[in-house]
Amino acid sequence: MQYGIYRQYFLIYEISAAIVGFGLGQSAFYFISRSKEKKRLLWRIVGLLAITTTTGFAIVLPLAASLVPEVSINLGGAQLWLIPFTFASLLSPICLAFCLDAGKQNSFALRNAGFFLFSVLLFGLFVGLTRSLEAAVYTRIITGVLTASALFFFTLRSIEVSAEGGDVLRFRDLVAYSFPLGAATSLGVLSQYLDKLVVSHITHPEEYAIYINGAIEVPLLPVITGAIATVAFAELATLCQQNNYRGALDLFSSVARRTSLLIFPVFLFLLVQADTLLVILFGYQYAESATPFRIFLLLLPVRVIVYAPMLVALGLHKEVWKRSVVEFVLVLLVTPMIATYMGYKFAALGVVTVSYLWSVPFNLLLISRATGESVAKILPFRPLAIVFGVAALSLGPAILISRVLPTPSEFWSFIVAGVVYLLIIGITYQLAGLFSLRKEVTALLRRGI
C-alpha cells in the first residue's frame, strides 16, 4: 500500500515535469549557440524555469488532489515539495547543456554519478531505519534538490565570462522559442498516457493490471538514448547555426547508426523473450501482459533516430508543435477504436500506428525541407538494414543454445539466452565491421573519459 502511494506521489512529478518544463532543457542548446553572454543566459533560463514550475504546479496540484486522492490523504503536506523537486530535476539537463558547451561534460558526469550513488545510499539508510513513507519521499526530494544545487554552482564556475559582452536573449525571445516546444512536449506526454486512460475506462481493475504491467519502457534504454541525444544536441546546434546542414546530417546519420547497434538487438531479443520476461517480473497470472509489451516494443526501432535534437537545432519548434497537435488528435481518435474492436490488450497499437504513419514521416519531411536534402539522403537506410539483419540472424543460435542448455528456472534461461546473444552479436558485429571495440576504447581515452 505504501509503495503504491509513493509511486503515485512521484507519478504527479513524472507527468508534470514534461508539462511545466517548457521545453527549456532542449531549447538551451539552441540559445547557447546564439549567445555570447552564457552566464547571464543561464540565469535567465533558470528564472524562466522557476516561473513556469511555480505557475504550472498552481494548476497541477489541485488536479492531482482530485485524480489521486490517496496521495492527498496520506501525503497532503508533502505535495508542495514537488515544486522544488521538479525545478531541481529540470535544472540538471539545462546545466548539462552549458557544461557541454564549456567542455566540462566529463566532470559534470562524474559529479552527477557521485551524487547519485550518495543519494541511493542515503535513501536506503533512511528508509531502512524508519520504514516510513514520509522518510522515503522527503529523502528523495532533499537529495534531488541538493544534487541539482551542487551541479548548478559547478556549472556557474565552468562558464567563462565573455570579454566582448553584449548579446543575451531576452525573456521574450526565450518564451517565444520555448513555448511551442513546451506545448509539444506536454501533448507528447498526454499522448503516451491516452492508451492507459482508455484501458482504465473500459476494463476492470484486474484487466487494467494486465495491461499496465505490459505497458512499460525497456529499462535503461531511454537513459542511454537520451544521453546520446544530449551529447549530439550541442554539436547539431552549432552546425545548423553555421548553416552546415551536410555536416549536421552526417552527425544525425552517425547517431542513428550507432544507436541501432544497441536498440535493434534489444528489440529483437525482447520480442522473442517477452513471455518469459513478463512471467519473471510479475508471475504467471500476468503472462498475458506480454501482448501489450510486444506492441510497445514496436516503438523501439524508430527510437534509433533522435529527431528532437535535429528539429530543434534547425529552429523548427513551431512545426514540432503542429506535429504534436495532429499526433495527439490521431491517437485520441484511433486508440478507443482499436481498444473497442480488437480488445484492450491491443490499445497501444494506436500510439504505434500514429508514430509510423504520421510522426516519423512528418519528421523526416521537415528535416528534408529544412536542409534541402532528399529523405533518402537523411538516414543511412542501408547500414541500418545491415545492422538489423545481423542482429536478427544472431538471435536464432542464441535462443537455440539457451534452450538446449539445462537451466534450473525461467529466470536463468532468460539470463543464459541474453549472455549468449550478447557474445554472438559482439562477434558478428566485429566480423561484419559494424563495431570495433579497440577503436571505441581508443576514442574514449583520447577524449579523456
C-alpha positions as CSV (number, residue, x, y, z in Angstrom):
1,M,0.0,0.0,0.0
2,Q,2.7,2.5,1.0
3,Y,4.8,1.7,-2.1
4,G,1.7,2.3,-4.3
5,I,1.2,5.7,-2.7
6,Y,4.9,6.5,-3.1
7,R,4.7,5.7,-6.8
8,Q,1.5,7.7,-7.2
9,Y,3.2,10.7,-5.5
10,F,6.1,10.7,-7.9
11,L,3.7,10.0,-10.8
12,I,2.4,13.5,-10.3
13,Y,6.0,14.7,-10.8
14,E,6.7,12.5,-13.8
15,I,3.6,13.8,-15.7
16,S,4.1,17.4,-14.5
17,A,7.8,17.7,-15.3
18,A,7.3,17.5,-19.0
19,I,4.4,20.0,-18.9
20,V,6.0,22.7,-16.7
21,G,9.5,22.3,-18.1
22,F,8.5,24.5,-21.0
23,G,11.0,22.7,-23.3
24,L,13.8,24.6,-21.8
25,G,16.1,21.5,-21.5
26,Q,16.0,21.1,-25.3
27,S,15.9,24.9,-26.1
28,A,19.1,25.5,-24.0
29,F,21.3,24.2,-26.8
30,Y,19.7,26.5,-29.3
31,F,20.1,29.5,-27.1
32,I,23.7,28.7,-26.1
33,S,24.8,28.6,-29.8
34,R,23.3,32.1,-30.3
35,S,24.6,33.9,-27.2
36,K,28.0,35.1,-26.0
37,E,26.9,36.0,-22.5
38,K,26.5,32.4,-21.4
39,K,26.3,33.1,-17.6
40,R,23.6,35.7,-18.0
41,L,21.8,33.4,-20.3
42,L,21.9,30.6,-17.7
43,W,20.4,32.9,-15.1
44,R,17.6,34.0,-17.4
45,I,16.7,30.4,-18.3
46,V,16.8,29.4,-14.6
47,G,14.5,32.4,-13.9
48,L,12.1,31.4,-16.6
49,L,12.1,27.8,-15.3
50,A,11.3,29.0,-11.8
51,I,8.3,30.9,-13.2
52,T,6.9,28.0,-15.3
53,T,7.4,25.5,-12.5
54,T,5.6,27.6,-9.9
55,T,2.7,28.6,-12.1
56,G,2.4,25.2,-13.6
57,F,2.1,23.5,-10.2
58,A,-0.6,26.0,-9.2
59,I,-2.7,24.3,-11.8
60,V,-1.4,20.7,-11.4
61,L,-1.7,20.2,-7.7
62,P,-5.5,20.8,-7.4
63,L,-6.0,18.4,-10.3
64,A,-3.7,15.8,-8.7
65,A,-5.7,16.1,-5.4
66,S,-8.9,15.1,-7.3
67,L,-7.3,12.4,-9.6
68,V,-5.0,10.8,-6.9
69,P,-6.9,11.2,-3.6
70,E,-4.8,8.6,-1.8
71,V,-1.7,10.9,-2.1
72,S,-3.7,13.9,-0.7
73,I,-4.9,11.8,2.2
74,N,-1.5,10.3,3.1
75,L,0.9,12.9,1.9
76,G,-1.1,16.1,1.6
77,G,1.5,18.3,3.3
78,A,4.3,16.9,1.0
79,Q,2.7,17.9,-2.2
80,L,4.1,21.4,-2.2
81,W,7.6,19.9,-2.0
82,L,7.1,18.6,-5.6
83,I,7.7,22.2,-6.8
84,P,11.4,22.5,-5.7
85,F,11.9,18.8,-6.6
86,T,10.6,19.2,-10.1
87,F,12.5,22.5,-10.5
88,A,15.7,20.7,-9.4
89,S,15.1,17.8,-11.8
90,L,14.6,20.1,-14.7
91,L,17.6,22.2,-13.9
92,S,20.1,19.4,-14.3
93,P,19.7,18.9,-18.1
94,I,20.0,22.7,-18.6
95,C,23.3,22.7,-16.6
96,L,24.5,19.8,-18.7
97,A,23.9,21.8,-21.9
98,F,26.1,24.6,-20.6
99,C,28.8,22.2,-19.4
100,L,28.9,20.5,-22.8
101,D,29.4,24.0,-24.4
102,A,32.2,24.7,-21.9
103,G,33.8,21.3,-22.4
104,K,33.2,20.2,-18.9
105,Q,30.8,17.3,-19.6
106,N,33.1,14.7,-18.2
107,S,33.5,16.5,-14.9
108,F,29.7,17.1,-14.8
109,A,29.0,13.4,-15.4
110,L,31.4,12.2,-12.7
111,R,29.9,14.6,-10.2
112,N,26.4,13.6,-11.2
113,A,27.2,9.9,-10.8
114,G,28.8,10.5,-7.4
115,F,25.8,12.4,-6.1
116,F,23.5,9.7,-7.5
117,L,25.3,7.0,-5.6
118,F,25.3,9.1,-2.4
119,S,21.6,9.7,-2.8
120,V,20.9,6.0,-3.3
121,L,22.9,5.1,-0.2
122,L,21.2,7.8,1.9
123,F,17.8,6.8,0.7
124,G,18.4,3.1,1.6
125,L,19.7,4.1,5.0
126,F,16.8,6.4,6.0
127,V,14.1,4.1,4.6
128,G,15.7,1.0,6.1
129,L,15.9,2.6,9.5
130,T,12.5,4.3,9.6
131,R,10.3,2.1,7.3
132,S,8.4,5.3,6.8
133,L,6.6,6.6,3.6
134,E,7.4,10.2,4.6
135,A,11.1,9.4,5.0
136,A,11.2,7.8,1.5
137,V,9.5,10.9,-0.1
138,Y,11.5,13.6,1.8
139,T,14.8,11.8,1.4
140,R,14.4,11.6,-2.4
141,I,13.3,15.2,-2.6
142,I,16.1,16.6,-0.4
143,T,18.9,14.6,-2.1
144,G,17.5,15.6,-5.5
145,V,17.5,19.3,-4.6
146,L,21.0,19.2,-3.1
147,T,22.3,17.4,-6.2
148,A,20.9,19.9,-8.6
149,S,22.2,22.8,-6.5
150,A,25.7,21.4,-6.4
151,L,25.6,20.8,-10.2
152,F,24.3,24.3,-10.8
153,F,27.1,26.0,-8.9
154,F,29.6,23.8,-10.7
155,T,28.1,24.9,-14.0
156,L,28.4,28.6,-13.0
157,R,32.1,28.1,-12.2
158,S,32.6,26.4,-15.5
159,I,31.2,29.1,-17.7
160,E,33.7,31.7,-18.8
161,V,32.5,35.3,-18.9
162,S,32.7,36.7,-22.4
163,A,35.2,39.6,-22.7
164,E,33.1,41.0,-25.6
165,G,29.9,41.3,-23.5
166,G,26.7,42.1,-25.4
167,D,24.1,39.8,-26.8
168,V,22.0,37.8,-24.4
169,L,18.5,36.7,-25.4
170,R,15.6,38.5,-23.7
171,F,12.9,36.7,-21.8
172,R,10.5,37.4,-24.7
173,D,12.8,35.5,-27.0
174,L,13.2,32.6,-24.6
175,V,9.4,32.3,-24.2
176,A,8.7,32.7,-28.0
177,Y,11.0,29.9,-28.8
178,S,10.3,27.6,-25.9
179,F,6.6,27.8,-25.7
180,P,5.9,25.6,-28.8
181,L,8.4,23.1,-27.6
182,G,6.9,23.0,-24.1
183,A,3.4,22.7,-25.5
184,A,4.6,19.9,-27.9
185,T,6.2,18.1,-25.0
186,S,3.0,18.3,-22.9
187,L,1.0,16.9,-25.7
188,G,3.5,14.1,-26.2
189,V,3.2,13.1,-22.6
190,L,-0.6,13.1,-22.8
191,S,-0.4,11.0,-26.0
192,Q,1.7,8.5,-24.1
193,Y,-0.9,8.2,-21.4
194,L,-4.0,8.1,-23.6
195,D,-4.0,4.4,-24.1
196,K,-3.7,3.8,-20.3
197,L,-6.6,6.2,-19.7
198,V,-8.8,4.4,-22.3
199,V,-8.0,1.0,-21.0
200,S,-8.7,2.0,-17.4
201,H,-12.1,3.4,-18.5
202,I,-13.2,0.3,-20.4
203,T,-11.8,-2.5,-18.2
204,H,-12.0,-3.9,-14.7
205,P,-9.0,-3.4,-12.3
206,E,-7.8,-6.9,-12.9
207,E,-7.7,-6.4,-16.7
208,Y,-6.1,-3.0,-16.3
209,A,-3.3,-4.5,-14.2
210,I,-2.6,-7.0,-17.0
211,Y,-2.3,-4.1,-19.5
212,I,-0.3,-1.7,-17.3
213,N,2.3,-4.3,-16.5
214,G,3.0,-4.7,-20.1
215,A,2.9,-1.0,-20.9
216,I,6.4,-0.4,-19.7
217,E,9.6,1.1,-21.0
218,V,12.7,-1.1,-21.5
219,P,14.9,-0.2,-18.5
220,L,18.0,1.9,-19.2
221,L,17.3,2.4,-22.9
222,P,15.7,5.8,-22.5
223,V,18.6,6.9,-20.3
224,I,21.2,5.7,-22.9
225,T,19.4,7.1,-26.0
226,G,18.7,10.3,-24.1
227,A,22.4,10.7,-23.2
228,I,23.4,10.2,-26.8
229,A,20.8,12.7,-28.0
230,T,22.0,15.3,-25.4
231,V,25.6,15.0,-26.5
232,A,24.7,15.2,-30.2
233,F,22.4,18.2,-29.5
234,A,25.3,20.6,-28.8
235,E,27.1,19.8,-32.0
236,L,24.0,19.8,-34.1
237,A,23.0,23.2,-32.8
238,T,26.5,24.6,-33.7
239,L,26.5,23.0,-37.2
240,C,23.0,24.3,-38.0
241,Q,23.9,27.8,-36.7
242,Q,26.8,27.7,-39.2
243,N,24.4,26.5,-42.0
244,N,26.5,23.4,-42.3
245,Y,23.5,21.2,-42.9
246,R,25.5,18.4,-44.6
247,G,27.7,18.1,-41.5
248,A,24.6,18.1,-39.3
249,L,23.0,15.3,-41.4
250,D,26.2,13.3,-41.3
251,L,26.2,13.5,-37.5
252,F,22.4,12.8,-37.5
253,S,23.1,9.6,-39.5
254,S,26.0,8.6,-37.4
255,V,24.0,8.8,-34.2
256,A,21.2,6.7,-35.8
257,R,23.7,4.0,-36.9
258,R,25.4,3.9,-33.5
259,T,22.2,3.8,-31.6
260,S,20.8,1.0,-33.8
261,L,23.7,-1.3,-32.7
262,L,22.1,-1.3,-29.2
263,I,18.4,-0.9,-29.9
264,F,17.9,-3.4,-32.7
265,P,19.3,-6.4,-30.7
266,V,17.4,-5.4,-27.6
267,F,14.2,-5.1,-29.6
268,L,14.5,-8.5,-31.3
269,F,15.6,-10.3,-28.1
270,L,12.8,-9.0,-26.0
271,L,10.2,-9.5,-28.8
272,V,11.1,-13.2,-28.7
273,Q,11.5,-13.5,-24.9
274,A,8.6,-11.3,-23.9
275,D,6.6,-14.1,-22.3
276,T,9.5,-15.3,-20.2
277,L,10.4,-11.7,-19.1
278,L,6.9,-10.8,-18.0
279,V,6.5,-14.0,-16.0
280,I,9.8,-13.4,-14.3
281,L,8.8,-9.8,-13.4
282,F,5.1,-10.3,-12.4
283,G,4.3,-14.0,-12.2
284,Y,2.2,-16.4,-14.3
285,Q,-1.0,-14.5,-13.5
286,Y,0.2,-11.7,-15.7
287,A,1.5,-13.8,-18.6
288,E,-1.0,-12.0,-20.9
289,S,0.9,-8.7,-20.3
290,A,3.3,-9.9,-23.0
291,T,0.8,-8.8,-25.7
292,P,0.8,-5.0,-24.8
293,F,4.6,-5.3,-24.0
294,R,5.3,-6.6,-27.5
295,I,3.2,-3.9,-29.1
296,F,5.1,-1.2,-27.2
297,L,8.4,-2.8,-28.3
298,L,7.4,-1.9,-31.9
299,L,8.3,1.7,-31.0
300,L,11.9,0.8,-30.3
301,P,13.2,0.6,-34.0
302,V,12.2,4.3,-34.6
303,R,14.0,5.3,-31.4
304,V,17.3,4.9,-33.2
305,I,16.6,8.3,-34.8
306,V,16.9,11.2,-32.5
307,Y,14.5,13.6,-34.2
308,A,14.1,16.2,-31.4
309,P,17.7,17.4,-31.3
310,M,17.8,17.8,-35.1
311,L,14.4,19.6,-35.3
312,V,15.3,22.0,-32.5
313,A,18.7,22.7,-33.9
314,L,17.1,23.6,-37.3
315,G,14.8,26.0,-35.4
316,L,11.6,24.1,-36.3
317,H,10.0,24.5,-32.9
318,K,6.7,25.7,-34.4
319,E,6.5,22.8,-36.7
320,V,7.2,20.4,-33.8
321,W,4.2,21.9,-32.0
322,K,1.9,21.4,-35.1
323,R,3.1,17.8,-35.5
324,S,2.3,17.1,-31.8
325,V,-1.2,18.5,-32.1
326,V,-2.1,16.3,-35.0
327,E,-0.4,13.3,-33.3
328,F,-2.4,13.9,-30.1
329,V,-5.7,14.1,-32.1
330,L,-4.9,11.0,-34.1
331,V,-4.0,9.0,-31.0
332,L,-7.2,10.2,-29.3
333,L,-9.3,9.0,-32.2
334,V,-7.6,5.8,-33.1
335,T,-6.9,4.3,-29.6
336,P,-10.5,3.9,-28.4
337,M,-11.5,2.3,-31.8
338,I,-8.7,-0.3,-31.5
339,A,-9.4,-1.0,-27.8
340,T,-13.1,-1.5,-28.6
341,Y,-12.9,-3.6,-31.7
342,M,-9.6,-5.5,-31.1
343,G,-9.6,-5.7,-27.3
344,Y,-8.0,-3.7,-24.5
345,K,-4.7,-5.6,-24.8
346,F,-4.1,-4.0,-28.3
347,A,-4.8,-0.4,-27.2
348,A,-1.1,0.5,-27.6
349,L,-1.4,-0.1,-31.4
350,G,-3.0,3.4,-31.5
351,V,0.3,5.1,-30.5
352,V,2.4,2.7,-32.7
353,T,0.2,3.2,-35.8
354,V,0.3,7.0,-35.4
355,S,4.0,7.0,-34.9
356,Y,4.8,5.0,-38.0
357,L,2.2,6.6,-40.3
358,W,2.3,10.2,-39.2
359,S,5.1,11.3,-36.7
360,V,8.1,9.6,-38.3
361,P,7.3,10.5,-42.0
362,F,6.4,14.1,-41.0
363,N,9.7,14.5,-39.0
364,L,11.7,13.3,-42.0
365,L,9.8,15.6,-44.3
366,L,10.5,18.6,-42.0
367,I,14.2,17.8,-41.9
368,S,14.3,17.2,-45.7
369,R,12.7,20.6,-46.4
370,A,14.9,22.5,-43.9
371,T,18.2,21.0,-45.2
372,G,17.4,20.8,-48.9
373,E,18.3,17.1,-49.0
374,S,16.0,14.2,-50.1
375,V,14.7,11.8,-47.4
376,A,16.8,9.1,-48.9
377,K,20.0,11.0,-48.0
378,I,18.9,11.9,-44.5
379,L,19.2,8.5,-42.9
380,P,21.6,5.6,-43.5
381,F,18.9,3.2,-44.6
382,R,21.3,0.5,-45.9
383,P,23.6,0.4,-42.8
384,L,20.5,0.3,-40.6
385,A,19.2,-2.6,-42.6
386,I,22.5,-4.4,-42.3
387,V,22.6,-3.9,-38.5
388,F,19.0,-5.2,-38.2
389,G,19.8,-8.3,-40.4
390,V,22.9,-9.1,-38.4
391,A,21.0,-8.8,-35.1
392,A,18.2,-11.0,-36.4
393,L,20.5,-13.7,-37.7
394,S,22.4,-13.8,-34.4
395,L,19.3,-14.3,-32.4
396,G,18.4,-17.8,-33.6
397,P,21.6,-19.5,-32.4
398,A,21.4,-17.7,-29.1
399,I,17.8,-18.9,-28.4
400,L,18.6,-22.4,-29.6
401,I,21.7,-22.7,-27.3
402,S,19.8,-21.4,-24.3
403,R,17.1,-24.0,-24.7
404,V,19.5,-26.8,-25.2
405,L,21.5,-25.9,-22.1
406,P,19.9,-27.2,-18.8
407,T,18.8,-24.3,-16.6
408,P,17.0,-24.5,-13.1
409,S,14.4,-21.9,-13.9
410,E,13.0,-19.5,-16.5
411,F,15.0,-16.7,-14.9
412,W,18.3,-18.5,-15.6
413,S,17.1,-19.5,-19.1
414,F,16.5,-15.8,-19.8
415,I,19.9,-14.8,-18.4
416,V,21.7,-17.5,-20.4
417,A,19.9,-16.5,-23.6
418,G,20.9,-12.9,-23.0
419,V,24.5,-13.7,-22.3
420,V,24.9,-16.0,-25.3
421,Y,23.2,-13.5,-27.6
422,L,25.5,-10.7,-26.3
423,L,28.5,-12.8,-27.1
424,I,27.3,-13.8,-30.6
425,I,26.2,-10.3,-31.5
426,G,29.5,-8.9,-30.4
427,I,31.4,-11.4,-32.5
428,T,29.2,-10.8,-35.6
429,Y,29.4,-7.0,-35.2
430,Q,33.2,-7.4,-35.2
431,L,33.3,-9.7,-38.2
432,A,30.8,-7.6,-40.2
433,G,32.9,-4.4,-39.4
434,L,30.0,-2.8,-37.7
435,F,31.7,-2.2,-34.4
436,S,35.3,-2.1,-33.3
437,L,35.9,-2.3,-29.5
438,R,39.5,-1.2,-29.9
439,K,38.6,1.9,-31.9
440,E,35.8,2.8,-29.4
441,V,38.1,2.5,-26.4
442,T,40.8,4.4,-28.1
443,A,38.4,7.2,-29.0
444,L,37.1,7.4,-25.4
445,L,40.6,7.5,-24.0
446,R,41.6,10.3,-26.3
447,R,38.5,12.3,-25.1
448,G,39.7,11.8,-21.6
449,I,36.7,9.8,-20.5
